[in-house]
Amino acid sequence: QTATFYDSEQQTIDAHNSIQYCPLNQISPDCINAFIAVEDRTFYRHHGLSLPRIAKAVANDLAAGYSKEGASTITQQLVKNTYLTNEKTFKRKLREAILALKVEQNFSKDQIIELYLNAIYFGNNVYGIANASEFYFQKTPAELSVAEGAGLAGIIKNPSKYDPVAHHDNFLQRAHLILHLMHNQGLITGEIFKTAMHEPLTITTSENLWLGTNYQTMALKEAAQLLNLSENDIINYGYQIDTYYEPSQQQLLYDAMNHSAYQLEGAKFAMLSTPNGQVKALYASTPTLLTARRNFGSAMKPLLVYAPALELGVIQPASLVDDSPLIDTDFNPKNSDEKYHGLVSVRESLMHSYNIPAVKILEATTIDNAMTIANKMGLHLHDENLSMALGNTNDGTTFLELAGGYQTIANQGKYSPARFVRAIRDRKGQTVYFDLTNKYNYAPQAVAPDTAYLLTDMLVDTARKGTARKLAILNTEIAAKTGTTERAESTTNTDATLVSYTPQNVLIVWHGNASMKPEDDLPHGANGGGRLANAAKQIHSSISNPAIHFTQPSSVKFLGLDSLDYKNGKIKLANAATPEYETTTALFSTRYQPTMVSENYLLTTPTTLDGRVNDQDHAVLWFDVLPHQTYEVYKNNVLQSVIRNKTGTYTYTDKTPALMGNYAVTASINGTNPRPSNTIELRLPQRTTPINHKTSKAVENKRVPWYF
């Protein structure tokens, strides 16, 4: 009995897991001998049990204190895979031995080996010799070469470790071991042995076979981890696995990633999930990508730099960073445009993916703090260098970890890892696992909701007018970040990544160099915002709901900043007198909102009024004015003039002849609550020499910009 996988609609997933039964006479004799050589060299001589192997296993089990050693013959393996549970106990071993003897009494050796070869698991959700031959070599079992038969025989001991696609070196090494065994046991001649040892064993899996198998492979791995069993046990004991798989979405990913107009070169990967981690579709052109650890370049900046800095209050979207060369550091990256942009906002630095501001923000946050928060989002890193700010990490990141990080941001800061399995039932139909995460909305809060929303809001701008602006034409609210990884000392790229999300979906699309051989690099210019964005746009246009928007939490609010201060590198709140045209509106976390209020537009009392009578017998007054205040000049308490929208030192001349009088000036904003100046008295009897005073424009205060 084999495992069965079901999609989100409880329909059986139609992938490469239904057994194609193959009679023994349609299997290459050399292939049969390969299995016998490595699994049970005395198969044709024993009656179901191998006493020497049992004695050795018992001794090891007694030393360990429990049943740990395998001594199974092919007959015992057949029994274990078809009749018994997976428990490792002496009682189960005894039952296995008894049943093996009964099988030998009722079936011929040819029948036993035939059943065995049609039941065993070959990794990648492929079981049965016919399926394995087709999947890995696109051949029938009768067409297999000696080396190919040895290769398949080597997989079954540990299908993950000896995966022909994901771990070809391990696969080849074990195939050579089995060829040595066959030669030593006289099953092949020396000449055949030498020829087989030089066969490259090229794997020729078809992409079409992976349309559903990608997903099942990951669901199988997850099920094995959840139940603490081997993948073989999950397969052989007939578990029924309910998944979140949606076939229509799977086809959508495949079509977009292989659209001829987009010309996505190299290996390709795409994954679609919900913000709470339910994976709906998964496409990989080669299975090595499913568990590969890679550096995704700037696509990691939101998770490794901006999220930690926002969480700790180091930055807000409106914070200003000096995009200028780094000082006193051995790490001196450049921006992709090889320019410096001076004082830029955090929002702008993320939108255009500037490297230098990212490094300065990480330096201010500290690497340790950034890693602590990144780990809460499922990114298990151990880095000590500022190059982490650019997405260059020591261990790399899997696609699932990358998805988990962005799912956290899309899910209001709650971390839920990417998940494939919804429920598991045993062969009796009893539920042994159920995913409660969605039902009870259980997920740890990795970062605060305000951190998640502020980062999302900045990434929405990235999709509108930044590096992912090709997505801007979509009639939906979408956040996105691109990433490109360049080969050192080269102009070619190894990875191009685009992560995008809406309130409903998280999408990763990628193409790149799976082999990491220089000749397989992407051409210069291939990046996350180019052709990949076309594929992402096609996918989002089919699944997104324009009516649904990201929800702003109560811990985030808009605040007005004084634009004059902001231009000078200071974040100060606009005051009640600040004109609307001099107010910059920005989002802030209420945990870290600014408290300093600008003094630029507060009502000030005129204190500089002075005057003289010139040689034309005119009264000349001068006083300092501000553009946001209205000034009224009074003579003997009678209004003489109104001054608006002036700045600097203002000069007023009263040309009324004869007796002068008492002069004063009032200042107000919008005519309310005027404040009077001092009063000066000017009279004619005292002649004066010509007045030669200077007038000048107000000089703006020079402020030291705030930067990291």
C-alpha positions in Angstrom: 0.0 0.0 0.0 1.4 3.4 -1.0 0.7 6.9 0.3 -2.0 9.0 -1.3 -1.8 12.8 -1.6 -4.9 15.0 -1.9 -5.3 18.6 -3.1 -7.2 21.4 -1.4 -10.4 20.1 -2.9 -9.8 16.5 -1.6 -9.0 15.2 -5.1 -6.1 12.8 -5.6 -3.1 14.7 -6.9 -2.3 13.3 -10.3 1.4 13.1 -10.3 4.1 10.4 -10.8 3.1 8.3 -7.8 0.7 5.6 -9.1 2.6 2.4 -9.6 3.1 1.0 -13.1 3.5 -2.7 -12.4 6.3 -4.3 -14.4 6.6 -8.1 -14.7 10.0 -9.6 -13.9 10.7 -10.7 -17.5 10.5 -7.0 -18.6 13.2 -5.9 -16.2 16.9 -6.0 -17.2 18.6 -9.0 -15.5 21.6 -6.8 -14.7 19.2 -4.4 -12.9 17.8 -7.3 -10.8 21.3 -8.5 -10.0 22.3 -5.0 -8.8 19.5 -5.0 -6.2 20.5 -8.5 -5.1 24.2 -7.7 -4.8 23.6 -4.7 -2.5 20.5 -5.7 -0.6 20.6 -9.5 -0.2 23.4 -11.4 -1.9 22.1 -14.7 -0.5 18.6 -14.1 -1.7 18.4 -17.3 -3.8 19.8 -19.4 -1.0 17.9 -18.5 2.1 14.3 -19.2 3.1 13.4 -15.6 4.1 15.9 -15.0 6.8 19.7 -14.6 6.8 21.0 -16.1 10.1 24.5 -14.5 9.9 23.0 -11.0 9.4 20.4 -11.6 12.2 23.2 -12.7 14.7 25.1 -9.5 13.9 22.1 -7.3 14.2 21.0 -8.9 17.5 24.4 -8.3 19.0 24.3 -4.7 18.1 20.7 -4.3 19.3 21.5 -5.8 22.7 24.5 -3.4 23.0 22.2 -0.5 22.2 19.4 -1.6 24.5 16.8 -1.4 21.7 16.1 -2.6 18.2 18.2 -0.4 15.9 20.0 -2.6 13.5 18.6 -3.7 10.2 19.2 -7.3 9.1 16.4 -7.5 6.5 16.6 -9.7 3.5 14.7 -8.7 0.4 11.8 -10.9 1.6 11.8 -9.1 5.0 11.8 -5.7 3.3 8.8 -6.7 1.2 7.0 -7.8 4.3 7.9 -4.6 6.2 6.9 -2.3 3.4 3.5 -4.0 2.8 2.2 -5.6 6.0 3.8 -4.1 9.1 3.9 -0.8 11.0 7.0 1.3 11.2 7.8 0.7 14.9 11.3 -0.4 15.7 10.7 -3.0 18.4 11.8 -6.6 19.0 8.1 -7.7 18.8 7.8 -6.2 15.3 11.1 -7.8 14.2 9.7 -11.1 15.3 6.5 -10.7 13.4 8.5 -9.6 10.4 10.6 -12.8 10.5 7.6 -15.1 10.9 5.8 -13.4 8.0 9.0 -13.6 5.8 9.1 -17.4 6.3 5.4 -17.6 5.3 6.0 -15.5 2.2 8.8 -17.8 1.2 6.6 -20.8 1.6 3.8 -19.4 -0.6 5.7 -17.5 -3.3 8.6 -18.3 -5.6 11.8 -16.3 -5.5 10.9 -14.7 -8.8 7.5 -13.6 -7.5 9.1 -12.1 -4.4 11.7 -10.1 -6.2 9.1 -9.0 -8.7 6.8 -7.7 -6.0 9.7 -6.1 -4.2 11.0 -4.2 -7.3 7.4 -2.9 -7.9 6.9 -1.7 -4.3 10.1 0.1 -3.3 10.5 3.8 -3.1 13.0 5.7 -5.3 12.7 9.2 -3.9 11.0 12.3 -5.4 7.7 10.6 -4.8 8.5 7.9 -7.3 8.1 4.2 -6.5 8.2 1.1 -8.4 11.0 0.1 -10.9 9.0 1.1 -13.9 8.3 4.6 -12.7 11.9 5.1 -11.5 13.3 4.0 -14.9 11.0 6.4 -16.7 11.5 9.3 -14.3 15.2 9.3 -14.0 16.3 7.9 -17.4 13.2 8.0 -19.6 13.6 4.3 -20.3 11.7 1.1 -19.6 13.3 -1.3 -17.0 14.3 -3.6 -19.9 16.3 -0.8 -21.5 18.4 0.0 -18.4 22.2 -0.3 -18.7 24.2 -2.1 -16.0 25.3 1.3 -14.6 21.7 2.6 -14.6 20.4 -0.4 -12.8 23.2 -0.1 -10.2 22.3 3.6 -9.8 18.6 2.8 -9.1 19.6 0.0 -6.7 21.7 2.6 -4.8 18.8 5.0 -4.2 16.6 2.9 -2.0 18.9 2.8 1.1 18.4 6.6 1.6 16.4 8.2 -1.2 17.1 11.7 0.0 20.9 11.3 0.4 21.3 9.4 -2.9 18.8 11.5 -4.9 20.1 11.3 -8.5 19.1 14.9 -9.2 19.7 16.7 -5.9 22.8 14.8 -4.9 24.2 13.4 -8.1 27.7 12.9 -6.6 26.4 10.8 -3.8 24.2 8.9 -6.3 27.2 8.2 -8.6 29.5 7.2 -5.7 26.9 4.6 -4.5 26.3 3.3 -8.0 30.1 2.7 -8.3 30.0 0.9 -5.0 27.3 -1.4 -6.2 29.2 -2.1 -9.5 32.1 -3.2 -7.4 29.9 -5.5 -5.5 28.4 -7.0 -8.7 31.9 -7.5 -10.0 33.2 -9.1 -6.8 30.2 -11.4 -6.6 30.7 -12.5 -10.2 27.5 -11.0 -11.5 29.3 -9.0 -14.3 32.6 -9.5 -16.1 35.6 -7.2 -15.7 35.1 -5.7 -19.2 31.4 -4.8 -18.4 32.5 -3.5 -15.0 35.1 -1.1 -16.6 32.6 0.1 -19.2 29.9 0.7 -16.5 32.3 2.6 -14.3 32.9 5.1 -17.0 29.3 5.7 -17.8 28.3 9.3 -16.7 24.8 8.3 -15.6 23.2 11.5 -16.9 19.8 12.1 -15.4 17.2 13.1 -18.0 14.1 13.9 -16.0 11.4 15.7 -17.9 10.1 19.0 -16.6 6.5 17.9 -17.3 6.9 15.1 -14.8 7.6 17.6 -12.1 4.4 19.6 -12.5 2.8 17.9 -9.5 5.8 16.0 -8.2 7.5 19.1 -6.9 4.7 19.6 -4.5 4.4 16.0 -3.4 8.1 15.8 -2.8 8.0 18.6 -0.3 4.7 17.4 1.2 6.3 14.0 1.7 9.3 15.5 3.4 7.1 17.5 5.7 4.9 14.6 6.6 8.0 12.5 7.5 9.2 15.3 9.8 5.8 15.8 11.4 5.5 12.1 12.3 9.2 11.5 12.9 9.3 8.8 10.3 11.3 8.2 7.2 10.0 9.1 3.8 10.0 5.3 3.0 7.7 4.7 6.0 5.3 7.4 4.9 5.1 5.9 1.4 5.0 2.2 2.4 2.5 2.4 5.2 -0.2 4.0 3.2 -0.7 7.3 4.8 -3.3 9.7 3.3 -1.9 13.2 3.2 -4.2 16.2 2.7 -2.4 19.2 1.3 -3.0 22.9 0.3 -2.2 22.1 -3.3 -4.3 23.9 -6.0 -3.8 22.3 -9.5 -5.0 25.4 -11.3 -2.5 27.6 -9.5 0.2 25.0 -10.3 -0.5 25.2 -14.0 -0.5 29.0 -13.7 3.0 29.0 -12.3 4.2 26.6 -14.9 2.7 28.6 -17.8 4.1 31.9 -16.6 7.6 30.6 -15.9 7.8 28.9 -19.3 6.1 31.6 -21.4 8.2 32.0 -24.6 7.8 35.8 -24.6 9.6 36.1 -21.2 12.7 34.1 -22.2 13.6 33.1 -18.7 17.0 31.5 -19.1 18.6 28.9 -16.8 16.8 27.0 -14.0 13.5 28.3 -12.8 11.5 28.4 -9.6 8.2 29.7 -8.5 6.1 29.3 -5.3 2.7 30.6 -4.4 1.6 30.7 -0.8 -0.8 32.5 1.6 0.5 35.0 4.2 -0.1 32.4 6.9 2.2 29.9 5.1 -0.1 27.6 3.2 1.7 26.7 0.0 -0.8 26.4 -2.9 1.6 25.7 -5.8 5.3 25.0 -6.3 7.3 24.8 -9.5 11.0 24.0 -9.9 12.6 23.1 -13.2 15.1 20.9 -11.3 14.5 19.3 -7.9 17.9 20.6 -6.6 16.2 23.9 -6.1 13.7 22.6 -3.6 16.3 22.4 -0.8 19.1 24.5 -2.2 20.6 27.3 -0.1 21.3 30.4 -2.2 22.0 34.1 -1.8 19.1 36.2 -3.1 20.9 39.5 -3.0 18.8 42.6 -2.4 15.6 40.5 -2.0 17.0 39.9 1.5 17.3 43.5 2.5 13.8 43.9 3.8 14.2 40.9 6.1 17.8 41.4 7.2 18.1 45.2 7.4 14.8 47.1 7.3 12.6 44.9 9.4 15.0 44.7 12.3 15.8 48.4 12.2 12.1 49.3 12.1 11.4 46.8 15.0 14.0 48.4 17.2 13.2 52.0 16.3 16.5 52.7 14.6 14.6 54.0 11.5 11.2 55.0 10.3 10.3 55.3 6.6 10.9 59.1 6.8 14.2 58.8 8.5 17.2 60.2 6.5 20.3 58.4 5.7 23.5 59.8 4.2 24.2 58.0 0.9 27.9 58.8 0.9 31.1 56.7 1.1 31.6 54.6 4.2 34.3 55.7 6.5 36.6 53.6 8.7 35.5 50.3 7.3 37.0 47.6 5.1 33.7 47.0 3.4 33.0 49.7 0.8 30.2 48.6 -1.5 28.8 50.8 -4.3 25.3 51.4 -5.4 24.2 49.6 -8.6 24.2 53.0 -10.5 27.7 53.7 -9.1 26.5 57.1 -7.8 26.1 58.7 -4.4 22.7 60.4 -3.7 23.4 62.4 -0.5 20.7 62.6 2.1 17.9 60.2 1.2 14.9 58.9 3.1 14.7 55.3 4.2 11.7 54.8 1.9 13.7 56.1 -1.1 16.8 53.9 -0.2 14.6 50.8 -0.2 12.6 51.7 -3.2 15.8 52.1 -5.3 17.7 49.4 -3.4 20.6 51.6 -2.6 23.4 49.6 -1.0 25.3 52.1 1.1 22.2 53.2 3.2 21.4 49.5 3.8 24.9 49.0 5.2 24.7 52.1 7.4 21.3 51.0 8.7 22.5 47.5 9.5 25.6 49.0 11.2 23.4 51.2 13.4 21.1 48.2 14.2 24.1 45.9 14.8 24.4 42.5 13.1 23.6 40.6 16.3 20.3 42.4 16.7 19.4 42.0 13.1 20.1 38.2 13.2 18.1 37.8 16.3 15.0 39.3 14.6 15.7 37.5 11.3 15.8 34.2 13.2 12.3 34.9 14.5 11.2 35.1 10.9 12.7 31.7 10.1 16.0 32.8 8.7 18.6 30.8 10.5 21.8 32.7 9.8 25.2 33.0 11.4 26.9 36.0 10.0 29.4 38.5 11.3 29.9 40.8 8.3 28.2 43.9 7.0 27.9 42.3 3.6 24.8 40.6 5.1 23.1 44.0 4.4 23.3 43.2 0.7 21.9 39.7 1.1 25.3 37.9 1.0 25.2 35.4 3.9 27.6 32.6 4.9 25.0 29.8 4.7 22.6 31.1 2.2 18.8 30.8 2.4 16.3 28.2 1.0 13.3 29.3 -1.0 11.1 28.1 1.8 12.9 30.3 4.3 12.7 33.3 2.0 9.0 32.7 1.7 8.6 32.4 5.4 10.2 35.7 6.0 8.0 37.6 3.5 4.9 35.7 4.8 5.7 37.1 8.2 5.6 40.7 6.8 2.5 40.0 4.8 0.9 38.4 7.9 1.1 41.4 10.2 4.4 40.2 11.7 3.2 36.7 12.7 5.6 34.0 11.6 4.2 30.9 9.9 6.7 28.7 8.0 5.7 27.5 4.5 3.6 24.4 4.9 2.3 21.8 2.5 0.4 19.4 4.7 -3.0 20.1 6.1 -3.8 16.7 7.7 -2.5 13.2 7.8 -4.5 10.0 8.2 -3.1 6.5 8.7 -4.2 3.5 6.6 -7.2 3.0 8.9 -8.4 6.5 8.2 -7.6 7.8 11.7 -6.3 11.4 11.8 -2.7 11.5 13.2 -2.0 15.1 12.4 -3.9 18.3 11.7 -2.6 21.7 11.0 -4.1 24.0 13.6 -2.2 27.1 12.6 -4.9 28.5 10.4 -7.9 27.3 12.5 -6.7 29.0 15.7 -4.6 31.7 14.0 -1.7 30.5 16.1 1.6 31.9 15.1 4.3 33.7 17.1 4.6 37.4 16.7 8.1 37.7 15.1 7.9 41.5 14.6 5.2 44.0 15.7 2.3 44.8 13.4 3.5 48.4 12.9 6.9 47.1 11.7 5.2 44.8 9.2 2.9 47.5 7.9 5.6 50.2 7.6 7.8 47.8 5.6 4.9 46.7 3.5 4.0 50.3 2.7 7.6 51.0 1.6 7.6 47.9 -0.6 4.3 49.0 -2.2 6.2 52.1 -3.3 8.9 49.8 -4.6 6.3 48.1 -6.8 4.9 51.4 -7.9 8.0 53.4 -8.8 11.1 51.4 -7.7 13.0 48.4 -8.9 9.8 46.4 -9.3 7.8 49.1 -11.1 6.8 46.7 -13.9 4.2 45.5 -11.5 2.7 49.0 -11.2 0.2 48.6 -14.0 -1.7 45.9 -12.0 -4.9 47.2 -10.6 -4.2 45.9 -7.1 -2.2 46.8 -4.1 1.0 44.8 -4.3 4.3 45.0 -2.4 7.5 43.7 -4.0 11.3 43.5 -3.8 13.8 42.5 -6.4 17.2 40.8 -5.9 20.2 40.1 -8.1 23.3 38.1 -7.2 26.4 38.8 -9.3 29.3 36.4 -9.6 32.4 37.8 -7.9 35.0 39.2 -10.3 32.5 38.9 -13.2 29.7 40.8 -15.0 27.4 37.8 -15.1 24.6 37.0 -12.6 23.9 33.7 -10.8 20.5 34.6 -9.4 17.6 36.9 -10.3 14.8 37.0 -7.7 11.4 38.8 -7.3 9.3 38.4 -4.2 5.9 40.1 -4.3 2.8 39.9 -2.1 -0.7 41.1 -1.7 -3.0 40.7 1.3 -3.9 37.3 0.0 -0.8 35.8 -1.7 2.9 35.6 -1.5 4.8 34.9 -4.7 8.4 34.0 -5.3 9.7 33.8 -8.9 13.4 33.1 -9.7 15.7 32.1 -12.5 19.3 31.5 -12.3 22.3 29.1 -12.3 21.4 25.9 -10.5 24.7 24.2 -11.2 26.8 27.3 -10.2 29.1 26.5 -13.1 30.3 29.8 -14.7 29.1 28.7 -18.1 25.5 28.4 -16.8 25.4 32.0 -15.4 22.6 34.4 -16.5 23.7 37.1 -19.0 24.6 40.5 -17.7 21.5 42.6 -17.2 19.3 39.7 -16.1 17.7 40.9 -12.9 14.6 40.6 -10.7 12.9 43.6 -12.2 13.1 42.6 -15.8 11.6 39.5 -17.4 10.8 38.0 -14.0 8.4 40.9 -13.4 6.5 40.0 -16.5 6.0 36.4 -15.2 4.9 37.7 -11.8 2.6 40.2 -13.4 0.9 37.4 -15.3 0.4 35.3 -12.2 -0.9 38.2 -10.0 -3.3 39.4 -12.6 -5.0 36.0 -12.5 -5.3 35.6 -8.7 -5.3 39.1 -7.1 -8.4 40.8 -5.8 -8.1 44.6 -6.3 -10.8 45.3 -3.6 -8.6 43.9 -0.8 -6.0 46.2 0.7 -3.4 45.9 3.4 -4.8 46.8 6.8 -3.1 49.7 8.7 -2.9 48.9 12.4 -3.7 51.4 15.1 -0.1 51.5 16.0 0.7 53.3 12.8 -0.4 56.8 12.0 0.3 59.7 9.6 2.1 62.7 11.1 2.9 66.1 9.6 6.6 67.1 9.5 8.0 70.6 9.0 9.3 70.6 5.5 12.0 73.2 6.1 13.5 71.2 8.9 13.2 68.0 6.9 15.1 69.4 4.0 17.9 70.2 6.5 18.0 66.7 7.9 15.8 67.2 11.0 12.7 65.3 11.7 10.4 67.7 13.6 6.7 67.8 13.8 4.9 70.6 12.1 3.3 73.0 14.6 -0.2 74.5 14.4 1.1 77.5 12.4 3.0 75.4 9.8 1.4 76.1 6.3 0.1 73.1 4.6 2.4 73.6 1.7 5.3 73.4 4.1 4.1 70.2 5.7 5.5 66.7 4.7 3.2 63.9 5.7 4.8 60.6 6.7 3.9 57.3 8.4 5.3 56.5 11.9 5.0 53.8 14.4 3.4 55.2 17.5 6.1 53.4 19.5 8.8 55.6 18.0 7.0 58.7 16.7 9.0 62.0 16.9 8.3 64.4 19.8 10.3 67.5 18.8 8.1 70.3 17.4 9.4 72.7 14.8 9.7 76.3 15.8 9.8 77.6 12.2 6.2 78.9 12.1 5.4 79.8 15.7 4.2 83.3 16.2 7.1 85.5 17.4 6.9 89.1 18.8 8.7 91.7 16.7 11.7 92.7 18.8 14.0 94.4 16.3 11.9 97.5 15.5 14.2 100.6 15.0 14.0 103.8 13.1 15.3 107.2 12.1 14.2 110.4 10.4 16.1 110.8 7.1 17.2 114.0 5.4 13.9 114.1 3.5 12.1 114.3 6.8 10.6 110.9 6.2 10.3 108.4 9.1 12.2 105.2 8.2 11.5 102.0 10.2 13.2 98.6 9.9 12.4 95.3 11.5 12.8 91.5 10.9 9.9 89.7 9.3 9.0 86.0 8.7 7.1 84.8 5.7 4.3 83.0 7.7 3.5 86.1 9.8 1.4 89.2 8.9 2.8 92.5 10.1 0.9 95.8 10.7 2.6 99.1 11.1 0.9 101.6 13.4 1.5 105.4 13.9 -0.2 106.9 16.9 -2.4 103.8 17.1 -3.6 104.3 13.5 -2.9 101.5 10.9 -0.5 102.6 8.3 0.6 99.5 6.4 0.2 95.7 6.2 3.1 93.4 5.2 2.7 89.8 4.2 4.9 87.0 2.7 8.2 88.8 3.3 11.4 87.6 4.8 14.5 89.1 6.1 14.8 92.8 7.3 11.9 94.8 6.1 12.1 98.6 5.6 9.0 100.8 5.9 9.1 104.6 5.0 6.5 107.0 6.3 6.5 110.0 3.9 3.9 112.0 5.8 5.4 115.4 6.4 5.5 117.5 9.6 5.0 116.0 13.0 5.9 112.3 13.2 4.8 110.4 16.3 4.9 107.0 18.1 5.5 103.9 15.9 4.8 100.3 16.6 4.5 97.0 14.7 2.2 94.0 15.5 2.7 90.4 14.3 0.0 87.8 13.8 -0.8 84.6 12.0 -3.9 84.7 9.9 -4.8 87.9 11.8 -5.4 86.3 15.2 -3.8 87.2 18.5 -1.5 89.9 17.2 1.6 90.6 19.3 2.9 94.2 19.5 6.5 95.3 19.2 8.2 97.9 21.2 7.2 101.5 20.5 9.6 104.1 19.1 9.1 107.9 18.9 10.3 109.8 15.9 10.0 113.7 15.6 11.1 116.4 13.2 12.9 118.9 15.3 15.9 116.6 15.4 17.6 116.6 12.0 19.6 113.6 11.1 22.3 112.8 8.7 21.4 110.5 5.9 20.7 107.0 7.2 22.9 104.3 5.6 21.5 101.1 7.0 21.6 97.8 5.3 18.8 95.5 4.4 19.3 91.8 4.0 17.5 88.7 3.5 17.0 86.2 6.4 19.8 83.6 6.4 18.6 80.1 7.0 20.1 78.4 9.9 22.7 75.9 8.9 21.9 72.6 10.6 24.0 69.4 10.8 22.1 66.7 8.9 21.3 63.6 10.9 22.7 60.5 9.4 24.3 57.1 10.2 
